[in-house]
Amino acid sequence: MPVPVPQQRDVPAAETSHGADHGAALTVLVIEDDPAGSITGPELSAAAGTRVRIRTARNLTEADRLLTDDVDCILLDLALPVPATTTATTAAPAAPDHRPEPAPGRADELAVLTHVLRIAPLHAVLVLTAQDDTELAAEAVRVGAQDYLFRGELDARVLSRAIRYAVERKRADIAQHQLTESGLRAQENARLERGLLPTPLLEGSDLSFAARYRPGRSRALLGGDFYDTVRTPDGTVHAMIGDVCGHGPDEAALGVELRIAWRALTLAGLCGDQLLSTLQQVLEHERQSEEIFATLCTVDIAPDGRRAGLCLAGHPAPLLARHGRPARLLPYEDGGPALGLLPRARWPRRQVELGGEWSLMMYTDGLIEGRVGAGSRQRLGQDGMVAMVNSRLEQGLTGEELLEAAVAEVRALNGGELTDDVAVLLLGRDPERIRRRGRSASRPGPVSTAPPATAPAAASAQRPPLYGP
């Protein structure tokens, strides 16, 4: 016996409309092998109090064609057969389906429902049946239907109310799913931030440290930019900044691995070509594709703070500003290729004289690839960055203020958010500040009775901020 459904009898596989309120209109797709039904479109519109658009499909093939994003609810005859050749062709812009499978012995009875739920994960589904089976009804709702309607209880008022409730429940389910996904992304973002943007290990060093990170506008997660700074027991300060090509979570995870490997290898005493060769081995083993590579810049600053070793692996050269002189790029002619490009590459270490008072800025290419005007094709480039930083230095900006002003100006020149991630770190040596600190440490002070700060609190105080929009 056919299930009564809201149907315009003489227009199968088509769309009809009733009512006048276009703003509150509902679109219903009826999937029923017999188009005859006892409830008409006008009856359903009158009972719902709003305009109802009806589409009808005699089988799942027609349903695939008629199922579009504007459909609010699907009325499905549970007795409809599922052809063996039917495939899911409707696009599903939703998260992976985690619905439960039907209970043993119920799979055949719910085959058409599981098929429709698979091709229509964003739509409310009402199951229609002539069979008064409460256990089957409960199982249908458990696997994903919003409600289960018996033919004997069906009239325009019951059906219109069921459609409204089903649509609202589905919207609530989707909103809850999105909220859960957002929470998971936030947790993942925090984990990636801890891995990509670590707390610097500079205890005992006289050097100042500042850092900024701005994610690109098109992603919710952090990208493949990463950096780190550590001081080894001999007093040498090592700093690194890098960029994995690409912007997805796999690239970010690879950036975390490279950053952690760099810290471990540096603390173990590796430096220069030996260190970068080992990092290339890590990248080659961990990357998802042979096309993935990473650029890297490392510096090791001598304990007296007056000279440093520089290694470049396809990365932009750092910017050095010395007291009384304009900022300039460090030499980059002897740099090696990016990690992952050449199997037996070498990365020479170049000695650089820093002087007594200086600031060293390391950055990823997101800082120099921004445009210099809305709609312009010209990029800022390294020369533009040098000029910009020099103008800020002339204004007396240093440390955190210098980085914040530089990133803000790059964004303003670009006419909005940058498309690539930007990571910048700044190391500096100020002899006057060092002398003041030494004099302060030599003065006797009151004995404190407060307990010493815990390690987490100290780490939190050192942690560089995430510089967002």
ZINOR-V332443 format. One record per residue. N is the residue number from 1. NEAR is the number of other C-alpha atoms within 12 Angstrom. Layout:
n=N near=NEAR
n=N near=NEAR
This chain:
n=1 near=15
n=2 near=23
n=3 near=34
n=4 near=35
n=5 near=46
n=6 near=47
n=7 near=42
n=8 near=32
n=9 near=23
n=10 near=16
n=11 near=19
n=12 near=28
n=13 near=30
n=14 near=27
n=15 near=27
n=16 near=28
n=17 near=27
n=18 near=29
n=19 near=24
n=20 near=17
n=21 near=17
n=22 near=15
n=23 near=11
n=24 near=18
n=25 near=24
n=26 near=37
n=27 near=40
n=28 near=45
n=29 near=46
n=30 near=50
n=31 near=50
n=32 near=38
n=33 near=30
n=34 near=28
n=35 near=30
n=36 near=25
n=37 near=29
n=38 near=24
n=39 near=28
n=40 near=31
n=41 near=39
n=42 near=27
n=43 near=27
n=44 near=37
n=45 near=35
n=46 near=23
n=47 near=26
n=48 near=29
n=49 near=23
n=50 near=27
n=51 near=27
n=52 near=39
n=53 near=36
n=54 near=42
n=55 near=40
n=56 near=43
n=57 near=35
n=58 near=30
n=59 near=31
n=60 near=41
n=61 near=30
n=62 near=26
n=63 near=38
n=64 near=33
n=65 near=26
n=66 near=31
n=67 near=40
n=68 near=26
n=69 near=24
n=70 near=20
n=71 near=32
n=72 near=35
n=73 near=45
n=74 near=53
n=75 near=48
n=76 near=49
n=77 near=43
n=78 near=42
n=79 near=25
n=80 near=33
n=81 near=25
n=82 near=28
n=83 near=14
n=84 near=12
n=85 near=10
n=86 near=20
n=87 near=20
n=88 near=26
n=89 near=21
n=90 near=26
n=91 near=18
n=92 near=21
n=93 near=16
n=94 near=21
n=95 near=17
n=96 near=13
n=97 near=20
n=98 near=14
n=99 near=19
n=100 near=18
n=101 near=24
n=102 near=27
n=103 near=18
n=104 near=12
n=105 near=13
n=106 near=21
n=107 near=21
n=108 near=21
n=109 near=28
n=110 near=36
n=111 near=29
n=112 near=39
n=113 near=47
n=114 near=35
n=115 near=39
n=116 near=45
n=117 near=39
n=118 near=32
n=119 near=34
n=120 near=39
n=121 near=39
n=122 near=39
n=123 near=39
n=124 near=43
n=125 near=47
n=126 near=42
n=127 near=47
n=128 near=42
n=129 near=35
n=130 near=26
n=131 near=23
n=132 near=16
n=133 near=18
n=134 near=16
n=135 near=17
n=136 near=32
n=137 near=30
n=138 near=22
n=139 near=28
n=140 near=39
n=141 near=28
n=142 near=22
n=143 near=33
n=144 near=36
n=145 near=45
n=146 near=38
n=147 near=38
n=148 near=41
n=149 near=39
n=150 near=29
n=151 near=27
n=152 near=19
n=153 near=19
n=154 near=26
n=155 near=27
n=156 near=28
n=157 near=22
n=158 near=25
n=159 near=39
n=160 near=36
n=161 near=24
n=162 near=33
n=163 near=42
n=164 near=34
n=165 near=23
n=166 near=33
n=167 near=30
n=168 near=22
n=169 near=25
n=170 near=28
n=171 near=22
n=172 near=18
n=173 near=21
n=174 near=21
n=175 near=16
n=176 near=14
n=177 near=21
n=178 near=17
n=179 near=14
n=180 near=15
n=181 near=19
n=182 near=16
n=183 near=15
n=184 near=16
n=185 near=20
n=186 near=17
n=187 near=17
n=188 near=21
n=189 near=27
n=190 near=19
n=191 near=20
n=192 near=33
n=193 near=37
n=194 near=30
n=195 near=30
n=196 near=47
n=197 near=41
n=198 near=35
n=199 near=31
n=200 near=38
n=201 near=29
n=202 near=29
n=203 near=21
n=204 near=18
n=205 near=29
n=206 near=30
n=207 near=40
n=208 near=32
n=209 near=38
n=210 near=38
n=211 near=42
n=212 near=42
n=213 near=41
n=214 near=41
n=215 near=37
n=216 near=31
n=217 near=21
n=218 near=16
n=219 near=22
n=220 near=26
n=221 near=32
n=222 near=46
n=223 near=41
n=224 near=47
n=225 near=53
n=226 near=51
n=227 near=48
n=228 near=48
n=229 near=45
n=230 near=38
n=231 near=31
n=232 near=29
n=233 near=19
n=234 near=18
n=235 near=22
n=236 near=32
n=237 near=41
n=238 near=44
n=239 near=49
n=240 near=53
n=241 near=49
n=242 near=52
n=243 near=44
n=244 near=45
n=245 near=38
n=246 near=29
n=247 near=30
n=248 near=27
n=249 near=27
n=250 near=23
n=251 near=33
n=252 near=39
n=253 near=34
n=254 near=40
n=255 near=44
n=256 near=38
n=257 near=34
n=258 near=44
n=259 near=42
n=260 near=29
n=261 near=30
n=262 near=41
n=263 near=37
n=264 near=22
n=265 near=24
n=266 near=34
n=267 near=24
n=268 near=17
n=269 near=20
n=270 near=22
n=271 near=35
n=272 near=35
n=273 near=29
n=274 near=23
n=275 near=37
n=276 near=46
n=277 near=33
n=278 near=28
n=279 near=41
n=280 near=37
n=281 near=26
n=282 near=26
n=283 near=37
n=284 near=26
n=285 near=18
n=286 near=23
n=287 near=29
n=288 near=20
n=289 near=17
n=290 near=18
n=291 near=18
n=292 near=30
n=293 near=37
n=294 near=45
n=295 near=41
n=296 near=49
n=297 near=52
n=298 near=48
n=299 near=47
n=300 near=40
n=301 near=39
n=302 near=30
n=303 near=23
n=304 near=23
n=305 near=34
n=306 near=28
n=307 near=25
n=308 near=32
n=309 near=33
n=310 near=44
n=311 near=45
n=312 near=38
n=313 near=42
n=314 near=34
n=315 near=39
n=316 near=39
n=317 near=39
n=318 near=40
n=319 near=38
n=320 near=36
n=321 near=37
n=322 near=27
n=323 near=23
n=324 near=15
n=325 near=16
n=326 near=21
n=327 near=30
n=328 near=27
n=329 near=28
n=330 near=33
n=331 near=22
n=332 near=26
n=333 near=20
n=334 near=20
n=335 near=30
n=336 near=33
n=337 near=31
n=338 near=34
n=339 near=41
n=340 near=35
n=341 near=25
n=342 near=22
n=343 near=19
n=344 near=19
n=345 near=23
n=346 near=27
n=347 near=36
n=348 near=27
n=349 near=28
n=350 near=28
n=351 near=21
n=352 near=25
n=353 near=24
n=354 near=33
n=355 near=25
n=356 near=23
n=357 near=28
n=358 near=35
n=359 near=42
n=360 near=49
n=361 near=44
n=362 near=48
n=363 near=46
n=364 near=44
n=365 near=37
n=366 near=41
n=367 near=47
n=368 near=39
n=369 near=29
n=370 near=37
n=371 near=29
n=372 near=26
n=373 near=18
n=374 near=18
n=375 near=13
n=376 near=13
n=377 near=14
n=378 near=16
n=379 near=25
n=380 near=28
n=381 near=22
n=382 near=29
n=383 near=20
n=384 near=26
n=385 near=37
n=386 near=28
n=387 near=24
n=388 near=32
n=389 near=39
n=390 near=29
n=391 near=21
n=392 near=26
n=393 near=28
n=394 near=18
n=395 near=13
n=396 near=15
n=397 near=19
n=398 near=31
n=399 near=32
n=400 near=26
n=401 near=20
n=402 near=33
n=403 near=39
n=404 near=31
n=405 near=26
n=406 near=39
n=407 near=40
n=408 near=29
n=409 near=30
n=410 near=39
n=411 near=35
n=412 near=21
n=413 near=29
n=414 near=28
n=415 near=18
n=416 near=22
n=417 near=28
n=418 near=36
n=419 near=26
n=420 near=35
n=421 near=44
n=422 near=45
n=423 near=45
n=424 near=48
n=425 near=45
n=426 near=39
n=427 near=45
n=428 near=38
n=429 near=35
n=430 near=28
n=431 near=22
n=432 near=16
n=433 near=17
n=434 near=22
n=435 near=14
n=436 near=14
n=437 near=16
n=438 near=13
n=439 near=12
n=440 near=12
n=441 near=11
n=442 near=10
n=443 near=10
n=444 near=9
n=445 near=8
n=446 near=7
n=447 near=7
n=448 near=8
n=449 near=7
n=450 near=8
n=451 near=7
n=452 near=10
n=453 near=12
n=454 near=11
n=455 near=11
n=456 near=12
n=457 near=12
n=458 near=16
n=459 near=18
n=460 near=16
n=461 near=14
n=462 near=22
n=463 near=25
n=464 near=31
n=465 near=26
n=466 near=28
n=467 near=26
n=468 near=22
n=469 near=19
